[in-house]
Amino acid sequence: MTKFDYTLAQENILLKEPLRKAKKINSLLAALFFCFIFLNTSKSFAQQPNIVASIDSSQIKIGEQIIYKISVETDSTHLVVFPEGKTFNPLEVVESLKTDTSRLDNRFKLIKEYALTQFDSGSYTIPQQRIIINDRPYLTDSMVVKVADIVVDTTKQKMFPIKPAMEVPQGFEFPNWLWWVLGILLLVALGYFLFKQKKKRDEKAKKLPPFERALFELQQLDESHLLENRETKEYYSKLTEAVRRYLEDEVHLRAMESTTSELITYLELKMAAKELNLSRNTIDDLKKILQRADLAKFANSKPDIITAKEDRSTIEDVIKDTKAAIPEPTEEERLKDEAYRLEQEKRKRRNKVKLAIGGAIAVIIIAVSIIISLNGFSSFRDMIFGNDTKELLEGDWINSDYGDPAVTITTPRVLKRGDFNVPPETQEMMVGGEMFLYGAPREPLFIVLSTVKYRENVQFDLQKAVDGIYANLEEKGAKNIILKDEDFTTIQGIPGKKVYGTLEFPVSNSEQVEKKNYMILNFAQNRGFQQVTVIYAEGDESADEIANRIINSVEFNKSGN
């Protein structure tokens, strides 16, 4: 290289160096500019919610369901309100599922699903749905759904003659007339109880203090109508019995066993001893009535009604005069009388309480008899003691997908994932397997849903799987298994095998057994095996209804077919 060339090269280097530095600075500024634009764009984009609406199928048959899903991605501080009510007309909302929420960095992703259906064929448009986010409305796109009739090909469908009616043996039940008989017997028992109570009251009347009892007996005599019936002998017997019993108890004479003359003599002796301050006229009146009563009782004498009524009034005066003629009781006697009175009041209160309790029990028994006769004993038992399966039946049901390939099923509770254990040789043929369950085999309700997906080169035989159910139930501890099977088809028209019957589980530490019913659906769809098992207590009507509702709800995710 000549000296000239070297000098020229140095000049070129000195000229290019500033250009390179200028280009480098420009590139750095451009990168910073684009980064700034990107960050601002991302920030602006992050503030805008992302709303997507979709349906799992645009063509269904009458009565089938589609899932309308709304997905919203928005800031975690935003309030989101999904549509509710009849906004999906002309389609009907079968079920509005709970909102599924998940977090994506500082944003939330909310998924809301609706089960829709239509029972008339035709083409229907799901209108735009309004979602409100922080008081700002957003609209989804409208969607078209075609509902087709279910076509039945009578040339391929086998026709069978109508089977005759069969007598189904019913379980033991109390006939309705028996409950009415029990109600009538209860009324008779109540009448007898009231009669006994009246008899006891009459007996207690005899235990009243002598003076009150004597007046009570005279009152009862007035109400007896013996004089109107011309029963004079009976009338005078009761009249003299009342005064004699009073004199015996109050004056302490042997009045009941004494003759008339002996009784008058005893009274005169009491008067002479100044133990009784009776007037002579009172004793003479008593003597006259007692003699007339003796004639009526033993000589068939019949005094007229006026005389008999006058004698009754005279006897009352004699009793009152005798009461007044008795000296004042001592303090000790007064205390005894007061204690007696208090005891009588306590007895009356106890009798009232007993009568009220007896009446309440009678009303309850009658009401129970009527309820049982109208609704049956099982309904009454559930009302008193409760019924877990009935509560499940009447509660909120959940429609969800389980497993892979997905099986859609409606259950009273969410099925929880369980351990899926299979032999090693079976596991080699599988791509995957899952199990979901609720309850346990020995509980009133047991639900199991299992799905298995096999490799492409595996040929799965559904009938062999069905044949192995008996051995599988035995492994779980079941005894006395009665097994029946029949073809089964879902509403979608997917064929399967239904196995059902009864079995028994031994009760631990006991010789008793629990009788169970069971239903097992078996399908071979999407290179896999799907099985739904429901085991429930025999005789439980609510559990039986639950089982049938679960079995009839089984469907398959169309996207996986």
Secondary structure, DSSP 8 states (H G I E B T S, - for coil): --HHHHHHHHHHHHHHHHHHHHHHHHHHHHHHHHHHHHHHHHHHHHTS-EEEEEES-SEEETT-EEEEEEEEEEETT--EE---SSTTTTSEEEEE---EEEEETTEEEEEEEEEEE-SS-EEEEE---EEEETTEEEE---EEEEEE-----TTTS------------------HHHHHHHHHHHHHHHHHHHHHHHHHHHHHHTTS-HHHHHHHHHHHHHTT-TTTTT-HHHHHHHHHHHHHHHIIIII---TTTS-HHHHHHHHHHHHHTTS----HHHHHHHHHHHHHHHHHHHS-----HHHHHHHHHHHHHHHHHHHHHS----HHHHHHHHHHHHHHHHHHHHHHHHHHHHHHHHHHHHHHHHHHHHH-HHHHHHHHH--HHHHHHHS--EEEEETTTTEEEEESS--EEE-----HHHHTTEEEEEEEEES-TTSSEEEEEEEEEE-TT----HHHHHHTHHHHHHHTT-EEEEEEEEEEE-TT--EEEEEEEEEEEE-TTSS-EEEEEEEEEEE--TTEEEEEEEEEETT-HHHHHHHHHHHHT-EE-GGG-
